[in-house]
Amino acid sequence: MLFDLHSHTIVSDGILAPEPLVAAAARAGIDVFAITDHDTVGGVATALAAAAAQGVQLVPGIEISAHHGERELHLLAYFAPDQLGAWERFQAQRREARWERFRQILARLDELGASLDEAALTAERQAEGRVPGRPHVARALVEAGHVSDMEEAFRRYLGREAPAYVATRGPSAAEAIAFVREVPGVSVLAHPVYGDLDEVLEELTELGLDGVEAFHFSHDEDTAAHFSRRAGELGLLMTGGSDYHGDPEDPAGERAGERLGRVALPPAAAEAFCSALADRTGWAPKT
C-alpha cells in the first residue's frame, strides 16, 4: 500500500481545495493519505467526504508550528476522525498568531521597498476564510512585479535566511506534544533535515514525541537511511510524506509536480504507524 502522510490544501498554504487534492492523490495511486495543513484542520471534514468517494483512506492531521528553545520546528499530529472538534480551540488561537505574522512580513517588505497592498490581500483571504502564508505573499510579490517568480520571492525576501522572514512562534514542543497526546493523537517531527533537528531529536523523544518523518520528498537516500537509523535507536515511529502543496507551487525548486506518489513508506513502518494510531485513538486506516 502507498502512504502519503503530509500534504497541504488551500486552507493553509497549498493551492488545491481538499476535494481536488484528494482526487490527485487517488490518481497517483495513494491508498492512505493525510491532509496536514499548517495550524488548521479546516479542510479535513471536506477531505474525509471526498476520500470516501474516491476510495482513499484519509488520516486526519495538522502540522503544528512550534519551537524548542530557539529552534523552529513543525510537528505533524494525526488523530481519529471523531476527534476533529478537539482541535477547534487550538486552531482559533493559531489563526490569530498567523495573521500577526502576515502583518509583520508585509511591514518588513515595505521597509525593503517591496510594498504590497495589505488591505487587498487581507480582504481576499478573509473572504475565503483563510490565513495568508508565505506562498500567498510570494505570489503577490510576483503579481506586483517585485520578483519574476516564486523561487526569487523566497530567495530574496521570504526564505528562512531572507530579510522579510518572520518565524511562526507557536507553542513550545513540549506543549504541542502534550496537547497531541491529550486529544489523543500521534505526534511526528516533520522534515527533520530542515533546521538540523537531528541535534534535538533525543530531547524531543524524552518529551513524548512518537515519530520522525524519515521519508520526506526533500530527503535523499542517505538522509532517509540516517533518520530511519535514528528512529530505531530512539524507539520512534517512521513516517513519510510528499509535503505536497500543488503542482505550480514550487518555491524551492523541488519539482512539485513529481511529489505525489513518489515517497515510499516501507510496509513495516506503515504497519507500525497504523498500530500506534489505533492504540492511541482507537482508530486507524485498514492495511
N, C-alpha and C positions, 0 to 999 in steps of 0.2 A: 504493500500500500504506500501511496505517496502522501507525505505530510508536508504542509507549509504552515508554520505556526507564527508568522509575523507578516502583517500587511496593514495597509492604511487606506482609508476611504476619504472622500471629500469632506467628511465630518471633521477631520483634523487637517492633515497636510497632503493627502492624496488628491488625485484629480478625478477618480471614478466614484459614483454613488455606490452604495452597498450592493444593489442588485446586479449592475454590470460587472462589478468586481468579482462577485461570486460566479457569475456566468463565465468570466475569463478564467477563473480557477478551474471550473468544470472542463472547459475546452483544453486546458493544459494537462488534464488527466489527474488533477489533485483529488484525493479521496477525503482527506481530513484537513480542514482549512481553518485558520484563526484570523479574525479581524482584531487588530490591536492598535486602535487609534490613540493618539497622544492625549492622555489625561481625560478621555471621554469614552463613554460606552454608547454614545448617541446613535451609532449606526448598527449596533448589534441586533436589536429586535427585528429590524427590516432584513438584515442579512440572514437571520435564522429562518425566516419565512422563505426567502429566496433560495437558501441552501436546500431546504426540504423539497422545493420544486425541482431543483437541479440534480438531486441525488448526491449532494455533497454533504458530508458531516461537518458541521460548523462548531468550533470550540469558541465560546465567548471569551474575549480577552480585552486587555487595556495595556498601554505602555506608559508607565508612570515615570515622570521626570523627578529625579531625587538627587541627593548629594550625600557623600561620605567624606566628612571633613571638608576640604576644599575641592574635592573631585566631583565633577558632574557624572551622573550615570543614569541609565534607563533600566527600569525593571519591568519585565513582561509578567503580567498576572493573568492566570487562567482560572476559570470558575464555571460552575454549572449554570445552565440557562435560567433556572428558577432563582438564582441569586443576583440577577441583574439589578434589582431595586436597591440592593445594599450599596451600590456604587453611586447613587444619585447625589448624596450629600457631598461625598468626596469630589465628584465631578463639578458641582457648583463652586466649590472653593477653588479648584484648579482653573476654572474658566476665568475668574477674575484675575488670577495671577498671570494668565497668558495674555489677557487684554493689556495689563500693565506692561508686560514685556514688549508687546507690539508697539505701544506708545513710546517706550524708551528707544526702540530700534529706529523709529521714524525720527525721533529727536536727534539721534546721532547722525542719521543720514542727512538731515537738514544742515547740521554743522559741517558736514563733509561736502556740501554743495550738490547733493543728490536728493533734493526735496521731492516728496510725494504728496498727493492730495489725501490727507488723513481723513477728512470728512467723507470723501467718496469711498475710500477703502473700508472705512468703518461701516458706512451705510450698506455697502454691498454684502459684507459678511454678516451684519446683524439681520439683514433681510433673509439670509439663508439660515439664520440661527446658528452660525458657526464662528469660531475664533480664528483670526488670521495667524498663520505660521510663517516661517521664513520663506518657504516656496512661494506663498502668495505675494510676499513683499518682493521676492526676486522677479516674479512675473510682472509686477507693477513697475519695477526698475527697467525692465526690457521695454514695456509699453511706453514708458516716459522717455525713452531714448538715452538713458544714462549708461546703459550697457548693451552689448549686442546679443547676449544670450544668458541663459540661466547659469551656466558654468562661470561666466565672467562675474555675474552678480555675487555668487558665493565667494569667488576668489578675491574680488576687490573689496567687498563690503560685508558679507553675511556669514562667511565661514568662521570656524572657531578662533582662528588667529587674525581675523579681519577686524577693521576698526569699528564697524557698526554691530558687531556681535554682542548680544546680551544673553547671559546664561539664564536658563529657566530654573529659578530657585524653588524647588519643590520641597517636600518633606525630607527628613533625613532617611537614609537607607534603613536604619533601624525601625523608624516609624512606619515606613512603607511596607517592609517585610512583615512587621507585626500586624498591620491592618489586613494584608492579604491573608494571613493565617486566620484572622478573626472572621473574615467574610463567610466561609473559608474559601481558600484558593491555593494555587501553587505559584510560587514566585521564581522567576528565572532572570539572571543577569543578561541583558541584551548586548549584542555585538561587543564582547569584552575587549576586542582589539582597539576600539576607539577609546582613547584616553589611557592606554596602558593599564587596564583594570586588573590584569593578572596579579599585580602587586598587592591588591587588597582583596583578592578572591577568598583567601582563607579567613580574613576578618569578616567578610560578608557571610560566609558559611557559618561562622560562630554566632552570627546574629539570627540565623534561621533560614538563610537562603536555601531554596530547594534545588536549583539547577542553573546551568550556564548554557547559553546559545553557542554551542561549539561549532555548529554548522550554519554559517551565515553567508549570504551572497558575496560579501567582500572578503571572506576567508579563503585563502589558497589551501592546498592540501596540507602543507606543513602547519599552517595555523590551526586548521581543523584538528589535525592529529595532536597538536600541542594541548589544545583545550579539552580534547577527549581524554588525554592522559591526566590532565589536571582534575577533571571531573571524577575520574576513577580514584585518584589519590584522596580526594576530599569527600567522596561519597555523594556526589551531586548527580542529578539527572542531566542528560544531554538533550537539547532540543535543536531544531533547525528551522530557518525561515528565509524567505526571499527579501523581506523588508520592502515589498513591492508598493510603489506609490502611483503607478500608472505609466504606460509606455513613454509618453513625451517628457515625463518628469525625471530628468537625468542630470541634476546639478553637479554631480561629482564625476561625470564621465563613466559611469558604471554599467552602461548598456542595459538600461531599464527594461527594454522590450524582451530581453533574454532571461529575465529573472524567474517568472512563474514556472514552476515545474522543474527547475534546474538545481534546486538544493535538496539533496537526498539525505534523509534521516535514516540511519541504519535501523533495521527492524527491531533489534533488541532494545535500542534506545527509545523507539516509538512505543514498544510494549511497556517499558518501564515508566514512561511518561503517563500513559493511559492508566496504568495500575496505581501510580501515585495520585493522580487526579481522582480516581474512583475512591481510593482510601480516604482522601481528604474531604471530598464533596459528596460522595455517594453517586456520582455520575461520571461517565467518560464515553468517548466515541467507541463504537464497536470496531474491533480489529480482527 
